[in-house]
Amino acid sequence: MTLRTSPEVGGMGHSIKRKEDPRFIRGKGTYVDDVVLPGMLYLDIVRSPHAHAKIVKIDSAKAMAVPGVLAVITGQDLAKYNLHWMPTLMSDTQMVLPVEKVMYQAQEVAAVLATSRYAAADGAAVVEVEYDPLPAVVDPHKALEPGAPVLRTDKKDKKDNHIWHWEWGDRAATDRAFAEADVTVKEQIYIPRIHVASIETCGCIAHFDKVDGKLTVWMTTQAPHAIRTVFALVAGHVGLAEHKIRIISPDIGGGFGGKVPVYPGYVIAVAASVLTGKPVKWIEDRMENLQADSFARDYHITAELAAKKDGTLTALRIKTLADHGYTDAAANPSKFPAGLFHVCTGSYDLKAAHVEVDGVYTNKPPGGIAYRCSFRVTEAVHTIERMVDIMAHQLGQDPAEFRMKNFIRPEQFPYKSALGWEYDSGNYGGALQKAMDGVGYAELRREQAEKRKRGELMGIGISSFTEIVGAGPSKHFDILGLKMFDSCEIRIHPTGKAIARFGTKSQGQGHETTYAQILAEELGIPAADIQVEEGDTDTAPYGLGTYASRSTPVAGAAAAVASRKIIDKGRKIAAHLLEVAPEDLVYEPGKFSVKGSPNRSKTIQDVAFAAYTNHPQGMEAGLEAVSYYDPPNLTYPFGSYICVVDIDKGTGEVKVRRFLAIDDCGNIINPMIVQGQVHGGLTMGLAPALFEEISYDEFGNVQGGSFIDYLVPTAVETPKWETGHTVTPSPHHPLGAKGVGESATVGAPAAIANAVVDALWHLGVRHVDIPITPPKVWKLLREKGVTE
Ligand code: CDP
């Protein structure tokens, strides 16, 4: 009873050359699955074919007869150590392995431990599980109806499938604004469940060394320190203390938020290693990854926007059902169950807003991870950008002019939004104007008018988004109580070379390059002389990890602050060497010189050597600093994207003819990396706009569980991206930088959807839910009487 494919098709590891020595694992193109330890055992997971069913019996006899199989681990086994349930990041509970019932198709039911990956897979294929199917609850609306089967029967006194209600804003003021509005528009917007689909799936090698009582886990995690703390809190009672746990996150093949949570496979591998004293490897195959973890979105939104006759926006009202699957395992800051969804007023100067979200349990795997998005910002941006477009069309105004009229103006920053956020800086009109000039907006509108006369369908879509990235400040943001700061520790060696370690963890964003650039710029030490390291909890300072575009805003700032501490000490050492007062020195990167006598100077390398050989009496030796940076505010990158589409009336296919993205992430540290981030982000925005969706049938069977059905765009489907930028520095970041990693994923879908509706508005189409697939458009066109 397992959904897994045969070992020949599943798993990445079969095509990757394994290396025998685990010590090579840093910065050498090495992934978790490459780690092979002597005597290593392998896990394979038996998964449920049912979305909701009682487990009657698990028969392991046949599996145990497979050569190489050592054990079949069940929920009952873990229950002996109270490890069959674990807490989620939102303080809900999630099964590691079930004892009574399964709650979604592809849920872990048992694990087979064997001496080889193949034996484990063969064993998993013959574990016989008897199920007693229960009715599946798939639609979150139906889940809330009276009489719906209650899913979380494990929770005492739980009488329904409602998880939480959360609301924000001034309800009365918003209702008043709607009552007084000249025009209102209302739309149902569904933002479907999608998957991060990283190239590398999730996995780990857990190695409990019985001699020194230490657990080392090489794992695909974006947040190694937080994971170490969670492991210590969850497994402290079985003897795992935090100083005896080492998490190593080597190279990661894409994270996008999907590698933040703890998945059952990690816990089973750790438990198996602690029990056997052997290293245990668990690596998901592609289908397991697509069917069981790393899900995002699944927001059912009802949005309303109010305006005056002249087109001045006045108020926004939103109600949302958030489908979390069977447990709320969303990766959100604790205080915000709907993440930062309340940045949904976007780039517009709205005076009143109110937003409500209800979390709902259904028979699906846990969702709600921050997929290349700062905690539900993509959902917020899609909603406001669609609604603003609908209002502009409703009023018969040009969507660009309409946005220009309603933007928060540059002189209004710092700007307090109706939902309480303080935007640091912005020039929305500047970015949109640059995008309009870049695509030749007026000419495109003329072309569209002519084509429309000929019956051709061309659309121009705009998305002028505002992001909110760089969590903390820690007074507002924590994950499981861990405050959201981040860290940099710098050690300068006597010969002037340096090592810098960070609490973040790159997944391909080029941290090694950009952090070295920041340090080189501040300290005047060549970047090639700086070793940057992340991802090893035994060496790196504590940090909350990399997701939600927080690395540059938080750890990048920590690099600057730690550098400045080094310079402060270096100034005293240089003054000692030059026999002047520290105040008599001027500093330029890499050099301290005497004011008025520029020839009397000491380099940072001279100072580093003296820090160990000739430092002033009374001063501690060494040249090191650490910063645990707690940002005073988030950063608010933004952008304006313009998309041009042509729609084929015969097939319903949407062709993105042009797409220009103007981004503003404040001061740019590395233009090439930023451009790469935008290109990748745009493709990950195109994907849900036109292709990707994980849906379920009425029985809870997953419909997009392999790459045959879950359509990840390839180079063939991806248009040529045109990019550009404006620069509006963040006033509070030490380098004036804002995050950028996810801007494009957040901003792109609305530009594409707006372009499609712009092409179809004259036919009476007001909204199309993403993904905008050819059959969906074809059907719409036929409904509106359009034929070839
Ligand atoms: O947290 P994550 O690294 O995913 O995101 P980020 O800080 O938004 O930026 C992604 C990458 O873009 C960073 O690692 C930097 O390499 C680069 N970047 C930059 O060069 N200048 C900026 N202002 C922002 C980011």
Boltz pocket constraint, residues with backbone or C-beta under 6 A from the ligand:
constraints:
  - pocket:
      binder: B
      contacts: [[A, 509], [A, 510], [A, 511], [A, 514], [A, 546], [A, 547], [A, 548], [A, 549], [A, 550], [A, 551], [A, 552], [A, 553], [A, 665], [A, 666], [A, 667], [A, 668], [A, 669], [A, 670], [A, 671], [A, 673], [A, 674], [A, 677], [A, 737], [A, 738], [A, 739], [A, 740], [A, 741], [A, 742]]
      max_distance: 6.0
